[in-house]
């Protein structure tokens, strides 16, 4: 049973986050690291610090410290600084305090006409530290949405009985707030007050702004979020140094931040947390050719980021697990294999192989393990999803009970259903092996 997300839901805290001074000291240290061999020098430097929840500076002084620490020429630190600035913009959206002039009343109205913003998480290959390329890097952030005052989110399966449970709709329900009106000032109960009075005092409800029927609409929510970020950005002093350009995207919010010759692309995914778990119903499109605008897909991206964050804390010096993943991701180019399938293979191996075995001295052995594991999965036409029904998930990662009890989900189901697709995959795997062998030989 999927639980509702009610009006009393609060975003989870972010304990253990580093101070801005410590964060930028880590960035500077990462920038001073030297290459670890010809083979690895061409790879993108991993960024394990991004595995942690993004921490927004708590004030202007805090922001000045965070944005002046990076050393000149340290591109990793400069890019991280830009991401931090955008996260601070998100913080201002949460607080609704960075609006001027006639927009103040509009900001007050947004309390009920747009979902609240909760925790922010760095997700994806760049934030996890294994992006296969230095070109066209996209920094991805997932921002959790919480129901505004007088509303509740009720997730519903698009197809009841679907296995696994992956596609949801989020029904928005108005909640009586008569008993709490005095605590929140002039916010009126949407159920028991006249509609005209509501429009004069607090603006429309969520159902009238970013919903289609009774369901939260991904595209309308993303569009409104674009507008909020744009309105907030122009009043920041950093807008004089960085130019923010909105990029077209229907189901997420994409921005390009640029100054001089530096360009950074940031994609913000929106999501609704499932209970207190690390699984979110996200704005990301499903695997279907067409995804309705009211469909929110179950995403394990935050749980995956926490998995790599846990490894970053526990891995000994010289651990090369991210380098292995980077190198293997590079040989996927031009094949039908997805980076997600490869990532799943490596996560299974990381969960069963002691971290000491991922030291740089065992680099070639671990590469061989990855290729052998992938080959076995292709022959068996089965690659189990890392989280569905996996009894060996680390305790720090919280999964919904339904996902814990689910049968393992086969990512290679299409190969089991199509012999021609499996034959093609085996040919591509052979090409990948040859490519990896040449790459290793050329760098020796």
C-alpha positions in Angstrom: 0.0 0.0 0.0 1.4 3.4 -1.0 1.2 5.9 1.9 0.0 9.4 1.4 2.3 12.4 1.9 0.3 14.8 4.0 0.5 18.4 5.0 2.7 17.7 8.1 5.4 16.1 6.0 8.8 17.8 6.5 11.9 17.3 4.3 14.5 15.1 5.9 17.4 16.8 7.5 20.9 16.8 6.1 23.1 15.8 9.0 26.8 15.6 8.7 27.3 18.0 5.8 30.7 19.7 5.6 31.1 23.4 6.2 31.8 25.6 3.1 35.4 25.9 4.2 35.9 22.2 4.5 34.0 21.6 1.2 36.2 23.9 -0.8 39.4 22.6 0.9 38.3 19.2 -0.5 37.8 20.8 -3.9 41.3 22.3 -3.8 42.8 19.1 -2.7 41.1 17.2 -5.6 42.3 19.9 -8.0 46.0 19.3 -6.9 45.8 15.6 -7.5 48.2 14.3 -10.2 47.5 11.6 -12.7 47.9 8.0 -11.7 49.3 6.6 -14.9 49.0 7.2 -18.7 45.9 5.0 -18.8 44.0 6.9 -16.2 45.2 10.4 -16.8 42.7 10.8 -19.7 39.8 9.9 -17.4 37.6 12.5 -15.6 38.6 13.0 -12.0 36.0 11.4 -9.8 34.1 13.8 -7.5 33.1 11.7 -4.5 32.2 14.8 -2.5 29.2 15.3 -4.8 27.8 11.9 -3.6 26.6 13.8 -0.5 23.4 15.7 -0.3 23.9 19.1 -1.8 24.2 21.6 1.1 22.9 25.1 0.4 24.7 28.0 2.1 22.7 29.3 4.9 23.2 33.0 4.3 24.9 35.6 2.2 28.1 35.5 4.3 28.1 31.7 4.0 27.6 32.0 0.3 30.5 34.6 -0.1 32.9 32.1 1.7 31.7 29.3 -0.6 32.1 31.2 -3.8 35.5 32.9 -3.2 37.6 29.9 -2.0 38.3 28.1 -5.3 41.8 28.7 -6.6 42.2 30.3 -9.9 42.3 27.8 -12.7 40.8 25.0 -10.7 37.9 24.1 -13.0 36.5 21.4 -10.8 36.2 23.8 -8.0 34.8 26.5 -10.2 32.1 24.2 -11.6 31.3 23.1 -8.1 31.0 26.7 -7.0 28.5 27.4 -9.8 26.4 24.4 -8.7 26.6 25.7 -5.1 25.3 29.1 -6.3 22.3 27.5 -8.0 21.6 25.4 -4.9 21.6 28.7 -3.0 19.0 30.0 -5.5 16.9 26.9 -4.6 17.3 27.8 -1.0 15.9 31.2 -1.6 12.9 29.7 -3.5 12.2 27.6 -0.4 12.3 30.6 1.9 10.5 32.9 -0.6 12.5 35.9 0.5 14.5 36.8 -2.6 11.7 38.7 -4.4 11.4 42.4 -4.8 8.9 45.1 -5.7 5.4 44.0 -6.9 6.5 40.4 -6.8 6.3 40.2 -3.0 2.5 39.5 -3.1 3.1 36.9 -5.8 5.7 35.2 -3.6 3.2 34.9 -0.8 0.7 33.4 -3.1 3.2 30.8 -4.2 2.9 29.2 -0.8 -0.3 27.5 -2.0 0.1 27.4 -5.8 3.4 25.5 -6.0 4.8 22.5 -4.0 7.2 23.2 -1.3 10.9 22.3 -2.0 12.6 19.8 0.3 16.0 18.2 0.3 18.3 18.4 -2.7 20.5 15.4 -3.9 23.3 15.2 -6.4 22.6 12.3 -8.7 24.0 10.7 -11.8 27.5 9.8 -13.1 29.0 13.3 -12.7 27.9 13.7 -9.1 28.8 10.1 -8.2 32.3 10.6 -9.6 32.5 8.4 -12.7 31.4 10.6 -15.7 33.0 8.9 -18.7 33.8 12.2 -20.5 34.9 15.8 -19.8 32.8 17.1 -22.6 29.1 17.8 -22.4 29.0 17.1 -18.7 25.6 17.6 -17.0 25.3 18.1 -13.3 22.1 16.5 -12.1 20.2 17.4 -9.0 17.0 15.9 -7.7 14.8 18.3 -5.6 12.1 16.8 -3.5 8.6 18.3 -3.6 6.4 18.5 -0.6 2.7 19.4 -0.5 2.0 23.0 0.3 -0.3 24.2 3.1 -3.7 22.7 2.8 -2.8 19.9 0.4 -1.7 16.2 0.5 0.0 14.0 -2.1 -1.5 10.6 -2.6 0.6 8.4 -5.0 -1.4 5.9 -7.0 -0.2 3.2 -9.4 -0.9 3.9 -13.0 -1.5 0.2 -13.6 -2.6 -1.6 -10.4 -1.0 -5.0 -10.2 2.0 -3.9 -12.3 5.2 -5.7 -11.4 7.5 -4.0 -10.6 5.7 -0.9 -9.4 7.4 1.8 -11.6 4.8 4.2 -12.9 2.7 6.4 -10.6 0.3 9.3 -10.6 0.3 11.7 -7.7 -3.3 12.7 -6.7 -3.5 16.1 -5.0 -6.1 16.3 -2.3 -7.2 19.4 -0.4 -7.1 19.0 3.4 -9.1 20.9 6.0 -6.9 23.4 7.8 -9.5 25.3 9.8 -7.9 24.2 13.1 -4.5 25.6 12.2 -5.5 28.9 10.4 -4.5 31.1 13.4 -1.0 29.5 13.3 -0.2 30.5 9.7 -1.7 34.0 9.6 -3.9 34.8 6.6 -3.8 31.3 5.0 -7.4 30.1 4.6 -8.8 26.7 4.5 -9.4 25.7 0.8 -12.3 23.5 1.7 -14.4 25.7 4.0 -13.7 29.3 2.7 -15.3 31.2 -0.2 -13.3 30.8 -3.4 -13.3 34.6 -4.1 -11.9 35.3 -0.6 -9.2 32.7 -1.2 -8.2 34.3 -4.5 -7.9 37.7 -2.9 -5.8 36.5 0.1 -3.7 33.6 -1.0 -4.1 32.8 -4.7 -5.3 29.6 -6.2 -4.7 26.1 -4.9 -2.3 23.6 -6.4 -5.1 22.0 -8.3 -5.6 25.1 -10.3 -2.0 25.8 -11.2 0.2 22.7 -11.8 -2.3 19.9 -11.9 -4.3 18.2 -14.7 -7.5 17.2 -13.2 -6.7 16.0 -9.7 -3.1 14.9 -10.6 0.2 16.7 -10.3 1.4 17.4 -13.8 5.1 17.0 -14.5 5.3 19.4 -17.4 3.3 22.2 -15.7 5.4 21.8 -12.5 8.7 21.9 -14.4 7.5 25.0 -16.3 6.5 26.8 -13.2 9.8 25.9 -11.5 11.6 27.4 -14.5 9.8 30.6 -13.9 10.6 30.7 -10.2 14.3 30.1 -10.7 14.4 32.8 -13.4 12.6 35.3 -11.2 14.9 34.6 -8.3 18.2 34.6 -10.3 17.9 38.2 -11.6 18.0 39.7 -8.2 21.2 37.8 -7.1 24.6 39.7 -7.4 26.0 36.5 -9.0 23.8 37.1 -12.0 26.3 39.9 -13.0 29.1 37.3 -13.3 27.2 34.3 -14.5 24.6 34.3 -17.3 21.7 31.9 -16.7 20.0 30.5 -19.9 16.9 28.3 -19.7 17.2 25.2 -21.9 14.2 23.5 -23.5 13.1 20.4 -21.5 9.6 19.2 -20.9 9.9 17.0 -17.8 12.8 18.6 -15.9 14.5 22.0 -15.6 17.7 22.5 -17.5 19.9 25.5 -17.2 23.2 26.7 -18.7 25.4 28.9 -16.6 28.1 30.7 -18.5 30.8 33.2 -18.0 33.7 34.0 -20.4 34.5 30.6 -22.0 33.2 28.5 -19.1 29.8 26.8 -19.6 28.0 24.5 -17.1 24.8 22.6 -17.7 22.7 21.7 -14.7 19.5 19.6 -14.9 17.1 19.6 -12.0 14.8 16.7 -11.6 11.7 17.0 -9.5 10.5 14.1 -7.2 8.2 13.1 -4.5 9.7 11.0 -1.8 8.1 7.6 -1.1 7.5 7.7 2.7 10.9 8.0 4.5 12.7 6.0 1.9 15.5 6.8 -0.6 13.2 6.1 -3.5 11.4 9.0 -5.3 8.7 9.3 -7.8 10.6 11.5 -10.3 9.9 13.7 -13.3 12.2 11.5 -15.4 10.4 10.0 -18.4 9.6 6.3 -18.4 11.1 3.8 -20.9 7.9 3.9 -23.0 7.8 5.9 -26.2 5.3 8.3 -24.7 5.0 9.3 -21.1 1.8 11.1 -20.0 2.4 14.4 -18.3 0.8 13.0 -15.1 3.1 10.0 -14.9 5.9 10.0 -12.3 8.4 7.2 -12.5 9.9 5.4 -9.6 13.6 6.4 -9.3 16.4 4.8 -7.4 18.9 7.6 -8.3 19.1 8.9 -4.7 19.6 5.4 -3.3 22.4 4.9 -5.9 24.1 8.1 -4.9 24.0 7.1 -1.3 25.5 3.7 -2.2 28.5 5.5 -3.8 28.7 8.0 -1.0 28.9 5.1 1.5 31.8 3.6 -0.6 33.6 6.9 -0.7 33.6 7.1 3.1 34.8 3.5 3.5 37.1 3.0 0.6 40.8 2.9 1.5 43.3 5.2 -0.2 44.1 4.1 -3.7 40.7 2.6 -4.4 40.0 2.5 -8.1 36.3 1.4 -8.3 35.2 4.6 -9.9 38.1 4.5 -12.4 37.0 1.0 -13.4 33.4 2.2 -13.9 34.6 5.2 -15.9 36.8 3.2 -18.3 34.1 0.6 -18.9 31.6 3.3 -19.6 33.9 4.8 -22.2 33.9 1.6 -24.3 30.1 1.5 -24.4 30.0 4.3 -27.0 28.4 3.1 -30.2 26.8 0.0 -28.7 23.3 -0.8 -27.5 24.4 -1.2 -23.9 23.3 1.4 -21.4 25.5 3.0 -18.8 22.8 2.0 -16.3 23.3 -1.7 -17.1 27.0 -1.3 -16.7 26.6 0.6 -13.4 24.3 -2.2 -12.2 27.0 -4.8 -12.9 29.6 -2.8 -11.0 27.3 -2.2 -8.1 26.6 -5.9 -7.7 30.4 -6.6 -7.7 31.1 -3.7 -5.3 28.5 -5.3 -2.9 30.2 -8.7 -3.0 33.9 -7.9 -3.4 35.8 -6.5 -0.4 36.8 -2.9 -0.9 40.4 -3.8 -0.4 40.1 -5.8 -3.7 39.4 -2.6 -5.6 42.9 -1.1 -4.9 44.8 0.2 -8.0 47.1 -2.9 -7.8 44.0 -5.0 -8.6 42.8 -2.8 -11.4 43.1 -5.3 -14.2 41.6 -8.1 -12.2 38.5 -6.0 -11.4 38.1 -5.0 -15.1 38.2 -8.7 -15.9 35.6 -9.3 -13.3 33.3 -6.7 -14.7 33.6 -8.0 -18.3 33.1 -11.6 -17.1 30.0 -10.7 -15.1 28.5 -8.8 -18.0 29.2 -11.7 -20.3 27.5 -14.2 -17.9 24.5 -11.9 -17.7 24.3 -11.8 -21.5 24.5 -15.6 -21.8 21.8 -16.1 -19.2 19.8 -13.2 -20.6 19.4 -11.9 -17.1 20.7 -8.9 -15.1 18.9 -8.3 -11.8 18.1 -4.7 -10.8 20.4 -3.8 -7.9 17.6 -2.8 -5.5 14.5 -4.8 -6.3 14.4 -7.8 -4.0 18.1 -7.6 -3.1 18.6 -8.8 0.5 22.2 -7.5 0.7 21.4 -3.8 0.4 23.4 -1.8 3.0 21.4 -0.7 6.0 22.0 3.0 5.4 19.9 2.8 2.3 16.1 2.9 3.1 13.8 1.1 0.6 10.0 1.0 0.6 8.7 -2.4 2.0 7.1 -3.2 -1.4 10.4 -2.8 -3.2 12.2 -4.9 -0.6 9.7 -7.8 -1.1 9.6 -7.5 -4.8 10.8 -10.2 -7.1 14.2 -9.3 -8.7 13.6 -7.2 -11.8 15.4 -8.4 -15.0 17.1 -5.5 -16.8 17.8 -7.9 -19.7 14.2 -9.1 -20.2 14.2 -7.8 -23.7 17.1 -10.2 -24.6 15.1 -13.1 -23.2 12.2 -12.2 -25.4 14.2 -11.5 -28.6 17.0 -14.0 -29.7 18.1 -11.6 -32.4 18.7 -8.9 -29.8 20.7 -11.2 -27.7 22.9 -12.3 -30.6 23.5 -8.6 -31.5 24.4 -7.9 -27.8 26.9 -10.7 -27.8 28.6 -9.3 -31.0 28.7 -5.9 -29.4 30.2 -7.4 -26.3 33.0 -9.0 -28.3 33.7 -5.6 -29.9 33.8 -4.0 -26.4 36.4 -6.5 -25.3 38.6 -5.8 -28.3 38.2 -2.1 -27.7 39.2 -2.4 -24.1 42.2 -4.6 -25.0 43.4 -2.0 -27.5 42.9 0.8 -25.0 45.0 -1.0 -22.4 47.7 -2.0 -24.9 48.0 1.6 -26.2 48.6 3.0 -22.8 51.3 0.5 -21.7 
